[in-house]
Amino acid sequence: MKYMVILCDGMADWNIPELGDRTPLAVSFTPHMDWLATHGKMGMVKTVPAGMSPGSDVANLSVLGYDPLAFYSGRSPLEAVSMGIDMSPQGVSFRCNLVTLDPAEGDIPYEARTILDHSSDEITTEEAAQLLAAVRPLLTGAGDTLHLGVSYRHCFLKEKGELGSLCTPPHDILGKTIGAYLPQGTYGVQLTELMKASYEILKDHPVNQERMARGLRPANSCWFWGEGRKPNLTPFRALYGLEGAVVCAVDLIRGIALCAGMEHIAVAGATGAIHTNFHGKGQAALAALANGKDFVFVHIESPDECGHKGDAQAKINSIATIDEQVVGPVLEGLRELGEDFSILVLPDHPTPVAIRTHTAEPIPFVYYRSTMGDSMGDSGQGKRVFTEDAARESGYSLPNGPALLQEFLSICK
């Protein structure tokens, strides 16, 4: 049996009045996902445990079968692993976003500025490298380092440190004045001072001057969050007896894969943003299965980015593109492999357009196994669509991500 998971980050949403009280998933043209809903098993699952923040770190760990309550040690360390950073057990890392704060001129205190964009219009990695080089001289603490990641996502590492800093993800406060959300706790003062100093350096940096001349937002401040220590995941093969691989373009998911002992498969043109190589991701996953992998997890970031931007139409288009360029070709390719297969499609968490950040409520899922054939799934129901409402109305639910993965794998054997 071959197993494929297609995770559409942040795809779930709330009903939007302008869409006739429907979600982007419900409005989007998704004939292949609807086919899975008609012939497979559909329901709801809660991927974020009560009391935990609904981040992609927690939710993706859950979908991959790792109980976040047992395995989660912070977001940034997972990304640090992906970047090749060798953290000591005493180390503490933070995600460092390059964000856009209100660039209004005048004597405006840093605390009074508004955060406009957590990704600085998806700044390029090449531009980010120049900005981080300008910020690094600000680091004066022994063992403090700043590491380049991808696009706006980077890593600040304290070689030895203590936990207890209270930081806010920048995508949670878009459009808000930042004063009430600056870091607090153990390293709150140091991180806040670094952020303030970075603004003074970056606001007039030539890279940002050029970006603004092109109509793009400046990456004019660092923003620290996602504190954690070095992760320790049980290998995926030890948990589930399968050789696994992950197709993704963001450091977080690549870090999870590496920590879980799964192969990371890079795809040319895959960006971890709205514009990415959708088709190439699906084809890379099929090739991995054809070349001996048992389980492939495909992560697609674009719906989440659309949700953070508050762009419902872009989210609709993104979901339709995933259906056309990933789900459809993958279904065809799985059939051509000549082996029994199973496919699971789901988001990790909702990213509602209305609030531009993540929420923790249950999400819809659908899976299909080739041994079901083309008869109607779920006790012979008629044609169905894959939407949040349809999944809720199925009456089927699972308590957590590990329960879903265990069912998905065991029921398909």
C-alpha positions as CSV (number, residue, x, y, z in Angstrom):
1,M,0.0,0.0,0.0
2,K,1.2,3.5,-0.9
3,Y,0.1,6.5,1.3
4,M,-0.2,10.1,0.2
5,V,-1.2,13.1,2.4
6,I,-1.9,16.4,0.7
7,L,-2.0,19.2,3.3
8,C,-3.3,22.5,2.2
9,D,-2.1,24.9,4.9
10,G,-4.8,27.1,6.3
11,M,-7.4,26.0,3.7
12,A,-10.3,25.9,6.2
13,D,-12.2,29.1,6.8
14,W,-15.4,30.7,8.1
15,N,-18.5,31.5,6.1
16,I,-18.0,34.9,4.4
17,P,-21.1,37.1,3.7
18,E,-19.7,38.3,0.4
19,L,-19.5,34.7,-0.8
20,G,-23.1,34.0,0.1
21,D,-22.2,32.8,3.6
22,R,-19.9,30.2,2.1
23,T,-16.2,29.5,2.6
24,P,-13.5,29.8,0.0
25,L,-13.3,26.0,-0.1
26,A,-17.1,25.8,-0.7
27,V,-16.9,28.4,-3.5
28,S,-13.8,27.0,-5.2
29,F,-14.0,24.6,-8.1
30,T,-12.7,21.3,-6.7
31,P,-14.0,18.4,-8.7
32,H,-11.2,16.1,-7.6
33,M,-11.6,16.8,-3.9
34,D,-15.4,16.3,-4.4
35,W,-14.7,13.0,-6.0
36,L,-12.8,11.9,-3.0
37,A,-15.6,13.1,-0.7
38,T,-18.1,11.1,-2.8
39,H,-16.1,7.9,-2.9
40,G,-14.2,8.1,0.3
41,K,-14.5,8.9,4.0
42,M,-15.1,12.5,5.2
43,G,-15.3,14.0,8.6
44,M,-13.8,16.5,11.1
45,V,-10.7,16.4,13.2
46,K,-9.2,18.6,15.9
47,T,-5.5,19.1,15.2
48,V,-4.8,21.6,17.9
49,P,-5.0,20.4,21.5
50,A,-6.9,22.5,24.0
51,G,-4.7,25.2,25.5
52,M,-2.1,25.2,22.7
53,S,-1.6,27.9,20.1
54,P,-3.1,27.0,16.7
55,G,0.2,27.4,14.8
56,S,1.3,25.4,11.8
57,D,4.0,23.8,13.9
58,V,1.5,22.2,16.4
59,A,-1.1,21.4,13.7
60,N,1.3,19.8,11.2
61,L,2.9,17.7,14.0
62,S,-0.5,16.5,14.9
63,V,-1.5,15.6,11.3
64,L,1.8,13.7,11.0
65,G,0.8,11.6,14.0
66,Y,2.9,13.3,16.7
67,D,0.9,14.3,19.8
68,P,2.0,18.0,20.3
69,L,1.4,17.6,24.1
70,A,4.2,15.1,24.1
71,F,6.5,16.2,21.3
72,Y,6.2,19.9,20.9
73,S,9.3,22.0,22.0
74,G,8.7,25.3,20.2
75,R,8.4,26.4,16.6
76,S,11.7,28.0,16.0
77,P,13.9,25.0,16.9
78,L,12.1,23.0,14.1
79,E,13.1,25.7,11.7
80,A,16.6,25.8,13.1
81,V,17.1,22.1,12.3
82,S,16.0,22.8,8.7
83,M,18.5,25.6,8.4
84,G,21.3,23.2,9.5
85,I,21.8,25.0,12.9
86,D,23.4,22.7,15.5
87,M,21.5,23.6,18.7
88,S,22.8,22.5,22.0
89,P,20.3,21.2,24.6
90,Q,20.8,24.4,26.5
91,G,20.2,26.6,23.4
92,V,17.1,28.8,22.9
93,S,16.0,29.9,19.5
94,F,13.4,32.4,18.2
95,R,11.8,32.9,14.8
96,C,12.9,36.2,13.3
97,N,10.4,37.6,10.8
98,L,11.3,40.6,8.6
99,V,8.0,42.5,8.9
100,T,6.5,45.7,7.6
101,L,5.7,48.3,10.2
102,D,3.9,51.6,9.4
103,P,6.7,53.6,7.7
104,A,5.0,56.9,8.4
105,E,7.6,59.6,8.9
106,G,7.8,61.9,11.9
107,D,8.5,61.5,15.6
108,I,6.4,58.3,16.1
109,P,7.5,56.0,18.9
110,Y,8.2,52.4,17.8
111,E,5.5,51.2,20.1
112,A,2.9,53.3,18.4
113,R,3.5,51.8,14.9
114,T,1.1,49.4,13.3
115,I,2.1,46.1,11.8
116,L,1.1,45.9,8.1
117,D,2.6,42.7,6.8
118,H,4.2,39.7,8.5
119,S,6.0,38.8,5.3
120,S,7.0,42.2,3.8
121,D,5.3,41.3,0.5
122,E,7.1,38.0,0.6
123,I,10.6,39.5,0.4
124,T,13.1,37.5,-1.5
125,T,15.8,35.5,0.3
126,E,18.5,37.5,-1.5
127,E,17.1,40.8,-0.2
128,A,16.7,39.4,3.2
129,A,20.3,38.3,3.3
130,Q,21.4,41.9,2.9
131,L,19.1,43.2,5.6
132,L,20.2,40.6,8.1
133,A,23.8,41.4,7.4
134,A,23.0,45.0,8.4
135,V,21.3,43.9,11.6
136,R,23.9,41.4,12.8
137,P,26.2,44.0,14.4
138,L,23.4,44.8,16.8
139,L,24.0,41.4,18.5
140,T,26.2,41.9,21.5
141,G,25.2,38.9,23.7
142,A,27.8,36.1,24.0
143,G,26.7,33.2,21.7
144,D,23.9,35.2,20.1
145,T,23.6,34.6,16.3
146,L,21.2,35.5,13.5
147,H,20.7,32.9,10.7
148,L,19.3,33.4,7.2
149,G,16.3,31.3,6.3
150,V,13.9,31.6,3.4
151,S,12.1,34.8,2.4
152,Y,10.9,36.6,5.5
153,R,11.5,33.6,7.9
154,H,14.8,33.6,9.8
155,C,16.3,32.4,13.1
156,F,17.8,34.1,16.2
157,L,19.7,31.7,18.4
158,K,21.0,32.1,22.0
159,E,23.7,29.4,22.4
160,K,22.8,29.0,26.1
161,G,19.7,30.5,27.6
162,E,16.5,30.1,29.6
163,L,12.9,29.7,28.4
164,G,10.2,32.1,29.6
165,S,10.0,34.8,26.9
166,L,6.4,35.8,25.9
167,C,6.2,36.6,22.2
168,T,3.4,37.2,19.8
169,P,3.3,35.8,16.3
170,P,3.2,38.8,13.9
171,H,0.5,37.3,11.7
172,D,-1.8,37.3,14.8
173,I,-1.8,41.1,15.1
174,L,-1.9,42.4,11.5
175,G,-3.3,45.9,11.4
176,K,-2.8,46.5,15.1
177,T,-0.6,48.9,17.1
178,I,2.3,46.8,18.3
179,G,2.9,48.3,21.7
180,A,0.8,45.8,23.6
181,Y,2.4,42.9,21.8
182,L,6.1,43.5,22.2
183,P,8.2,40.7,23.8
184,Q,8.0,40.2,27.5
185,G,9.4,37.8,30.1
186,T,12.9,36.3,30.2
187,Y,14.4,38.1,27.2
188,G,11.6,40.6,26.6
189,V,13.7,43.7,27.1
190,Q,16.6,42.4,24.9
191,L,14.3,41.3,22.1
192,T,12.3,44.5,22.1
193,E,15.5,46.6,22.0
194,L,16.8,44.6,19.1
195,M,13.5,45.1,17.2
196,K,13.6,48.9,17.8
197,A,17.3,49.1,16.8
198,S,16.6,47.0,13.7
199,Y,13.9,49.5,12.6
200,E,16.4,52.4,12.8
201,I,18.8,50.5,10.6
202,L,16.3,49.0,8.1
203,K,13.9,51.8,7.5
204,D,16.3,53.6,5.1
205,H,18.3,50.7,3.9
206,P,18.9,50.7,0.2
207,V,17.1,47.4,-0.3
208,N,14.0,48.9,1.2
209,Q,14.4,52.1,-0.7
210,E,14.5,50.1,-3.9
211,R,11.5,47.9,-2.8
212,M,9.4,51.0,-2.1
213,A,10.3,52.4,-5.5
214,R,8.9,49.2,-7.1
215,G,5.7,49.6,-5.1
216,L,6.6,46.9,-2.6
217,R,6.4,47.1,1.2
218,P,9.7,47.6,3.0
219,A,11.0,44.9,5.4
220,N,11.7,47.5,8.0
221,S,11.9,45.6,11.3
222,C,12.8,42.3,12.9
223,W,10.1,40.6,14.9
224,F,11.0,37.8,17.3
225,W,8.6,35.0,18.4
226,G,8.3,31.1,18.5
227,E,10.7,30.5,21.4
228,G,11.9,26.9,22.0
229,R,14.6,24.3,22.6
230,K,16.0,21.5,20.5
231,P,13.3,19.1,19.4
232,N,13.4,15.3,20.0
233,L,10.9,13.4,17.8
234,T,10.7,9.7,17.7
235,P,11.5,8.6,14.1
236,F,8.4,8.2,11.9
237,R,9.5,4.8,10.8
238,A,9.7,3.7,14.5
239,L,6.2,4.9,15.2
240,Y,4.4,3.7,12.0
241,G,6.7,1.2,10.3
242,L,6.8,3.2,7.0
243,E,9.6,4.9,5.0
244,G,8.4,8.5,4.7
245,A,9.2,11.6,2.8
246,V,8.0,15.2,2.9
247,V,7.6,17.6,-0.1
248,C,7.6,21.2,1.1
249,A,9.2,24.6,0.7
250,V,9.2,26.1,4.2
251,D,11.8,25.6,6.9
252,L,9.2,24.6,9.6
253,I,7.9,21.6,7.7
254,R,11.3,20.6,6.5
255,G,12.5,20.7,10.1
256,I,9.7,18.4,11.2
257,A,10.7,16.0,8.4
258,L,14.3,16.0,9.4
259,C,13.6,15.6,13.1
260,A,11.3,12.7,12.3
261,G,13.9,10.9,10.1
262,M,11.9,11.5,6.9
263,E,13.5,12.5,3.6
264,H,12.9,16.1,2.6
265,I,12.3,16.4,-1.2
266,A,13.0,19.9,-2.6
267,V,11.1,21.0,-5.8
268,A,12.4,23.6,-8.2
269,G,10.2,26.6,-8.2
270,A,8.5,25.7,-4.9
271,T,8.4,28.9,-2.8
272,G,6.3,28.4,0.3
273,A,4.2,31.3,-1.0
274,I,1.1,32.0,-3.1
275,H,3.1,31.6,-6.4
276,T,4.7,28.2,-6.3
277,N,5.3,25.0,-8.4
278,F,2.1,23.2,-7.5
279,H,2.3,20.6,-10.2
280,G,6.0,19.9,-9.5
281,K,5.2,19.1,-5.8
282,G,2.6,16.4,-6.8
283,Q,5.0,14.9,-9.3
284,A,7.8,14.8,-6.9
285,A,5.6,13.0,-4.4
286,L,4.6,10.4,-7.0
287,A,8.2,9.9,-7.9
288,A,9.1,9.3,-4.3
289,L,6.4,6.6,-4.0
290,A,7.5,5.0,-7.3
291,N,11.1,4.9,-6.0
292,G,10.4,3.0,-2.8
293,K,8.9,5.4,-0.2
294,D,5.7,4.1,1.5
295,F,4.4,7.4,2.8
296,V,4.7,11.0,1.3
297,F,3.4,14.1,3.0
298,V,2.9,17.1,0.6
299,H,2.7,20.5,2.2
300,I,1.3,23.5,0.3
301,E,1.4,26.9,2.0
302,S,-0.5,29.1,-0.4
303,P,-4.0,29.0,1.2
304,D,-2.6,30.1,4.5
305,E,-0.7,33.0,2.9
306,C,-4.0,34.1,1.2
307,G,-5.8,33.9,4.6
308,H,-3.1,36.1,6.3
309,K,-3.5,38.6,3.5
310,G,-7.3,38.7,4.0
311,D,-7.7,37.9,0.3
312,A,-10.7,35.6,-0.2
313,Q,-10.5,35.5,-4.0
314,A,-6.8,34.6,-4.0
315,K,-7.7,31.8,-1.5
316,I,-10.4,30.5,-3.8
317,N,-8.0,30.5,-6.7
318,S,-5.3,28.9,-4.7
319,I,-7.6,26.0,-3.6
320,A,-8.8,25.5,-7.1
321,T,-5.2,25.4,-8.4
322,I,-4.3,22.8,-5.8
323,D,-7.2,20.7,-6.9
324,E,-6.3,21.0,-10.6
325,Q,-2.6,20.8,-10.4
326,V,-2.0,18.6,-7.4
327,V,-4.9,16.5,-6.3
328,G,-6.1,15.5,-9.9
329,P,-2.7,14.6,-11.3
330,V,-1.8,12.8,-8.1
331,L,-4.9,10.6,-8.2
332,E,-4.1,9.7,-11.8
333,G,-0.5,9.0,-11.0
334,L,-1.4,6.8,-8.0
335,R,-3.6,4.7,-10.2
336,E,-0.8,4.3,-12.7
337,L,1.6,3.0,-10.1
338,G,-0.2,-0.3,-10.2
339,E,-0.4,-0.7,-6.4
340,D,-3.1,-0.2,-3.8
341,F,-3.0,3.3,-2.5
342,S,-4.6,5.7,-0.1
343,I,-4.8,9.5,-0.3
344,L,-5.8,12.0,2.5
345,V,-6.5,15.7,1.8
346,L,-7.0,18.2,4.6
347,P,-5.8,21.6,6.0
348,D,-3.8,21.8,9.2
349,H,-5.9,24.6,10.8
350,P,-8.3,27.3,9.6
351,T,-6.9,30.7,8.6
352,P,-10.1,32.7,8.3
353,V,-9.9,35.6,5.9
354,A,-12.0,37.7,8.3
355,I,-9.3,37.8,11.0
356,R,-6.2,37.0,9.0
357,T,-4.8,34.5,11.5
358,H,-5.1,30.9,12.7
359,T,-7.9,29.4,14.8
360,A,-8.1,26.2,16.7
361,E,-11.5,24.7,15.8
362,P,-11.7,21.3,14.1
363,I,-10.9,21.0,10.3
364,P,-12.4,18.9,7.5
365,F,-10.6,15.9,6.1
366,V,-11.3,13.4,3.4
367,Y,-9.5,10.1,2.6
368,Y,-9.9,7.5,-0.1
369,R,-8.3,4.1,-0.6
370,S,-8.1,2.3,-3.9
371,T,-9.7,-0.9,-2.5
372,M,-12.9,1.1,-2.1
373,G,-13.2,1.1,-5.9
374,D,-15.6,3.5,-7.6
375,S,-18.6,2.7,-5.5
376,M,-19.9,5.4,-3.2
377,G,-18.1,5.5,0.1
378,D,-19.5,6.0,3.6
379,S,-22.3,3.4,3.3
380,G,-23.4,4.3,-0.2
381,Q,-24.2,8.0,0.1
382,G,-24.7,9.9,-3.1
383,K,-22.5,12.6,-4.7
384,R,-20.9,14.9,-2.1
385,V,-18.7,17.9,-2.0
386,F,-15.7,18.5,0.2
387,T,-16.5,21.6,2.3
388,E,-16.4,22.4,6.0
389,D,-20.2,22.2,6.3
390,A,-20.3,18.8,4.4
391,A,-17.6,17.4,6.7
392,R,-19.5,18.6,9.8
393,E,-22.8,17.2,8.4
394,S,-21.2,13.8,7.9
395,G,-21.5,13.3,11.6
396,Y,-18.0,11.7,11.8
397,S,-15.2,13.2,13.9
398,L,-11.9,12.3,15.4
399,P,-10.4,13.8,18.6
400,N,-6.9,14.6,17.3
401,G,-4.4,14.3,14.4
402,P,-2.7,11.1,15.6
403,A,-6.1,9.4,15.7
404,L,-6.7,10.4,12.1
405,L,-3.3,9.2,10.9
406,Q,-3.6,5.9,12.7
407,E,-7.1,5.3,11.2
408,F,-5.9,6.4,7.8
409,L,-3.0,4.0,7.9
410,S,-4.6,1.1,9.6
411,I,-7.9,1.1,7.7
412,C,-5.9,1.1,4.4
413,K,-3.7,-1.9,5.1
